[in-house]
Amino acid sequence: VDQKTLKNHYKFVVIGGGIVGAGILRDLALHKQDVLLLEKGDFSSQTSQGSSKMLHGGIRYLENFDFALVFEALREKKLWLKLSSHIAWEDRFYLPVYKNSKWPLFFLRIGLFLYDLLSLFKNPPFKILSKNEALKGIPGLKEDGLTGAGLYSDGIIDDSKLVFDLIFDSIERGASAFNYHELTKLTKLAEHYELKIVDHRTGKNHTITGDYVLFAVGPFTDQVLNKLQVPWQNIILPSKGSHIWIKQDSLKLKDAMVLQTKDNRIIFVIPQRGAILVGTTEIAISADEDMFNIKPTKSEIQYLIDNLNDYFPKAQINLSHVIASFAAVRPLVKSSTSTSSSKTSRRHKIYKPLENLYVIAGGKYTTFRVMAQDLCQKIFKDAGLHYNKKLSLSSFVKTSLVSDVNKIQITKNLLDDIIKNEAPLNAEDLLLRRLSLYSPQMYSSADELEKLINECSFTNDKTNQQ
Ligand SMILES: Cc1cc2nc3c(=O)[nH]c(=O)nc-3n(C[C@H](O)[C@H](O)[C@H](O)COP(=O)(O)OP(=O)(O)OC[C@H]3O[C@@H](n4cnc5c(N)ncnc54)[C@H](O)[C@@H]3O)c2cc1C
């Protein structure tokens, strides 16, 4: 990552290095624009690493009749399964049905048919399974009251990695991107914007100018715009979601599954990366909460464990099976018709509170390319520039160094290369986002890895220098 050369002026400055900011950066880089991305923490260290890691249409949104969103997301799922096949794959999901389930089998048959239809039958075809077929597919599943299961497919993606790949690809095409650079002050001058930036690696302040400032700060939108004194009416309905990673041998699962919970929600259970991901919760939080450091509570972790034990009573899952946990905040945009986060549409919205200042919020991870495209198309139209819709379908010319950590041998040389080229500030940045390991236990030789990481030196880490 080009960390040294912050220029005095850029045509476009994108604020926020999650999936949406990275998507905008790439679209502008593909259009050969002069563009800079600034991220306050590490790239993808917020919502975009806290997702359920699914490229999906969202079967749940069918309940809200949000067919257009499901159609669009299924199309994007297919596209990114192809463009990022090094970090994404299609998985089978079992959805067991019990006598008292919210979605009975006949309802599931209609829903899954609609889901396949909205994918224009490009999804692998769904199936409705008998009780015995369900038990064969999911060893250890509770038998009592089971009536059968639905079986359908959705995509799984390494959520942080795609952000990195979009950013590295953009840099290769001439863009700039800086992690640990926070926008702290924004002033509208006659011809452009003045941006004060603090570099959290060194503590130094920088002042640059930009013609256009584009905010892609997800759930932080209201907090950031209010702090920067941009004229703004709050739009975010913040909703927290937590996940746990449990040990791979906690359950004998080969495929993913969906649990219908007693409180009428759904929880995904997805084996991947040497562990099993379980989530999510859904809790409304206050607009002024410190979302940047959000963590799962004990009761959220217990809620996920209890739901697993409902479906797998013999497995007796407990805290000792949990190897890591994480939380994030959904960047939902308030709607006039709904105050419930599950019913709030996942569509995105674009705002222009000041001349040449744009804000994009809402949406889903899966639809980030459409979000970036809608924003760039609008800006280009306002500026009288030509926008080429096909460019964002381009393949990567560059990706990050490690795509699947469990398929390679980690060496000291490789870690040194990552430190040199991918700008991690500390061991967490290296482990979590460059190697995609939420815990060393997710790597085949955990002890060896921990030893190698302890030997790494992060020259820019202020905490290391003290
Ligand atoms: C629990 C959960 C599960 C989800 N599961 C899925 C899923 O499976 N599939 C799916 O499609 N979607 C899913 N989503 C939705 C998806 O994760 C989000 O829509 C998406 O990640 C939002 O990306 P973003 O770039 O808008 O926000 P973020 O990733 O939060 O990026 C915004 C960035 O702005 C930075 N920032 C803030 N202030 C400043 C500043 N002053 N200067 C510089 N940078 C700043 C922040 O540090 C942050 O990194 C899920 C969301 C949650 C919470």
The ligand as a MOL file (V3000), in Angstrom:
LIG
                    3D

  0  0  0     0  0            999 V3000
M  V30 BEGIN CTAB
M  V30 COUNTS 53 58 0 0 0
M  V30 BEGIN ATOM
M  V30 1 C -23.8390 -8.7340 11.6470 0
M  V30 2 C -23.8830 -8.3880 10.1980 0
M  V30 3 C -23.9670 -9.3980 9.2500 0
M  V30 4 C -24.0090 -9.0630 7.8960 0
M  V30 5 N -24.0000 -10.0690 6.9800 0
M  V30 6 C -24.0170 -9.7680 5.6630 0
M  V30 7 C -23.9030 -10.7990 4.7030 0
M  V30 8 O -23.7200 -11.9690 5.0320 0
M  V30 9 N -23.9760 -10.4570 3.4050 0
M  V30 10 C -24.1580 -9.1610 3.0010 0
M  V30 11 O -24.2720 -8.9280 1.7950 0
M  V30 12 N -24.2020 -8.1490 3.8980 0
M  V30 13 C -24.1140 -8.4230 5.2160 0
M  V30 14 N -24.1240 -7.4190 6.1410 0
M  V30 15 C -24.1200 -6.0230 5.6920 0
M  V30 16 C -22.7040 -5.5870 5.3000 0
M  V30 17 O -21.7500 -6.1060 6.1850 0
M  V30 18 C -22.6120 -4.0740 5.2590 0
M  V30 19 O -23.6610 -3.5860 4.4570 0
M  V30 20 C -21.2850 -3.5870 4.6740 0
M  V30 21 O -20.1790 -4.2780 5.1970 0
M  V30 22 C -21.1280 -2.1020 4.9570 0
M  V30 23 O -19.9240 -1.6620 4.3960 0
M  V30 24 P -19.4950 -0.1420 4.4760 0
M  V30 25 O -18.2970 0.0130 3.6260 0
M  V30 26 O -20.6770 0.7110 4.1790 0
M  V30 27 O -19.1770 0.1070 6.0280 0
M  V30 28 P -17.8360 -0.2090 6.8730 0
M  V30 29 O -17.2670 -1.5210 6.5130 0
M  V30 30 O -18.1670 0.0240 8.3020 0
M  V30 31 O -16.8320 0.8960 6.3740 0
M  V30 32 C -16.9190 2.2460 6.7750 0
M  V30 33 C -15.5270 2.6780 7.1940 0
M  V30 34 O -15.4920 4.0940 7.4150 0
M  V30 35 C -14.4320 4.3240 8.3230 0
M  V30 36 N -14.5070 5.6920 8.8750 0
M  V30 37 C -15.4110 6.1610 9.7560 0
M  V30 38 N -15.1140 7.4570 10.0420 0
M  V30 39 C -14.0260 7.8030 9.3080 0
M  V30 40 C -13.2530 8.9960 9.1620 0
M  V30 41 N -13.5620 10.1230 9.8370 0
M  V30 42 N -12.1670 8.9970 8.3390 0
M  V30 43 C -11.8370 7.8790 7.6270 0
M  V30 44 N -12.5470 6.7180 7.7450 0
M  V30 45 C -13.6340 6.6850 8.5600 0
M  V30 46 C -14.6400 3.2290 9.3650 0
M  V30 47 O -13.4570 3.0030 10.1180 0
M  V30 48 C -15.0550 2.0360 8.4970 0
M  V30 49 O -13.9680 1.1570 8.2330 0
M  V30 50 C -24.0350 -7.7100 7.4980 0
M  V30 51 C -23.9280 -6.7000 8.4640 0
M  V30 52 C -23.8330 -7.0380 9.8050 0
M  V30 53 C -23.6500 -5.9580 10.8150 0
M  V30 END ATOM
M  V30 BEGIN BOND
M  V30 1 1 1 2
M  V30 2 1 2 3
M  V30 3 2 2 52
M  V30 4 2 3 4
M  V30 5 1 4 5
M  V30 6 1 4 50
M  V30 7 2 5 6
M  V30 8 1 6 7
M  V30 9 1 6 13
M  V30 10 2 7 8
M  V30 11 1 7 9
M  V30 12 1 9 10
M  V30 13 2 10 11
M  V30 14 1 10 12
M  V30 15 2 12 13
M  V30 16 1 13 14
M  V30 17 1 14 15
M  V30 18 1 14 50
M  V30 19 1 15 16
M  V30 20 1 16 17
M  V30 21 1 16 18
M  V30 22 1 18 19
M  V30 23 1 18 20
M  V30 24 1 20 21
M  V30 25 1 20 22
M  V30 26 1 22 23
M  V30 27 1 23 24
M  V30 28 2 24 25
M  V30 29 1 24 26
M  V30 30 1 24 27
M  V30 31 1 27 28
M  V30 32 2 28 29
M  V30 33 1 28 30
M  V30 34 1 28 31
M  V30 35 1 31 32
M  V30 36 1 32 33
M  V30 37 1 33 34
M  V30 38 1 33 48
M  V30 39 1 34 35
M  V30 40 1 35 36
M  V30 41 1 35 46
M  V30 42 1 36 37
M  V30 43 1 36 45
M  V30 44 2 37 38
M  V30 45 1 38 39
M  V30 46 1 39 40
M  V30 47 2 39 45
M  V30 48 1 40 41
M  V30 49 2 40 42
M  V30 50 1 42 43
M  V30 51 2 43 44
M  V30 52 1 44 45
M  V30 53 1 46 47
M  V30 54 1 46 48
M  V30 55 1 48 49
M  V30 56 2 50 51
M  V30 57 1 51 52
M  V30 58 1 52 53
M  V30 END BOND
M  V30 END CTAB
M  END
